[in-house]
Amino acid sequence: MKNATFYCYSFGCRVNQAEKEVIDHEMQNQGFILNQHNQDVSIINTCAVTHKAEREAKQLIYKLKRDNPEGQIVVTGCSATYWKKNDLLKNLPIDLVVDNINKEFLVKLIQNRLSGQASSNLGGQNKIGMDKYLNSGRALIKIQDGCQRFCSYCIVPYLRGTPKSKRIKNLELRIKNLGQEIKEVIFTAINTEAFGFDTGEKLITLIDRTIEVTKIPRISFGSIHPWSLNDEFLNYYKKILPLKRLVNFFHVPIQSGSNKILNLMKRGYTREEIMEKLQSIKRLNKFALIATDIIVGFLDETDKDFQETYDFLEKSPISKFHIFRFSKRNNTAAHYMSKNLEEPSSAIKMKRAKILADLGKKKHEAFLKKNVGRTSSVLFLNNKFGDYQEALLDNQIPIYIGPDKPIQPAQLYEAKILEYKKGRLFGKIV
């Protein structure tokens, strides 16, 4: 198949997005051409955290096959692994399934599927122009996979396996090879706590080495998991704050603010413990943006339990919420616990999600307003809002800069935050 085209779709977490970037590069290096319209090969990196994520992947599969019956559909990721394990692929119009354990061989398997017709002698073109992160000078770097925690609601450890970490020396090499146009690396992991469990290395060492041996001005994380926020990490954050290299954004998925629910989820910490960690971050930097994931409607969550979560979030320094309605996954601990514990109705879950969404909107607005008047370094993105260019502050908050002068994406400047208006921050270059 001469000049075979492809496009990779990704659902779910930033780890999946980082894997997509690797797939994009490997496919292009082997001669495939990136194209999102009637492509010869469609790769779908799936997610299985919720039934909704699984359903959306299936809908995309059917749409792609309906729109382009001759195109090849390749599925990988957590839902693909789940479907394969549970013999659920029979009615899906899929040409190739690659489970998580074989994902690193995905490109080779696609080449074999196409009988060697698309190979490296096609003179692959490295067309990265369609990637929203790379176009804005940002690169997602996967540092770790798998999890040992087995939280009761979570299917991911069953599909991604035990923790596996990239070695720091290999991550250093990859970052050095990114090119001068990259201004930010975003480290992604299934569980940051598990980084180095298998290699004897530490997360702090990874940050330290990135600061020491690379010139990347911005280092950030997709998520920092609660177990990573120990005294050693917090002291290290205090130490490197003056360097202004680590982006002041902490997405900490706590899942609940009720000790009873946290215990049922097998999270291994209390609301009091996590509150102290979050407040420690805020004491070090009042402009650090703290975000979280919250599950509503978990098994046996009463009105009292939900109110505890609401009160926790209201009092906490968390300013951004991602809210999920509990989705029971087969073969998880919660699946078996549900035989003895009542699950709130869909209506109750929706009501609670709406209440938290309203609180989150109020808290996020208040945090945005606190940023008005200060000056921050900003990274310009490849996005516009009318005549305004979008950029990211040093805490990942978007800011919109007026059209005083044309600015190319992936450039760093200093900006003054002038005003908050209709949910957005506006400013100017200084």
Secondary structure, 3 states (H helix, E strand, C coil): CCCCEEEEEECCCHHHHHHHHHHHHHHHHCCCEECCCCCCEEEEEECCCCHHHHHHHHHHHHHHHHHCCCCEEEEEHHHHHHHHHCCCCCCCCCCEEECHHHHHHHHHHHHHHCCCCCCHHHCCCCCCCCCCCHHHCEEEEEEEECCCCCCCCCCHHHHHCCCEECCHHHHHHHHHCCCCCCCEEEEEECCHHHCCCCCCCCHHHHHHHHHHHCCCCEEEECCCCHHHCCHHHHHHHHHHHHHCCECCEEECCCECCCHHHHHHHCCCCCHHHHHHHHHHHHHHCCCCEEEEEEEECCCCCCHHHHHHHHHHHHHCCCCEEEEEECCCCCCCHHHHHCCCCCCCCHHHHHHHHHHHHHHHHHHHHHHHHHHCCCEEEEEEEEEEECCEEEEECCCCCEEEECCCCCCCCCCEEEEEEEEEECCEEEEEEC
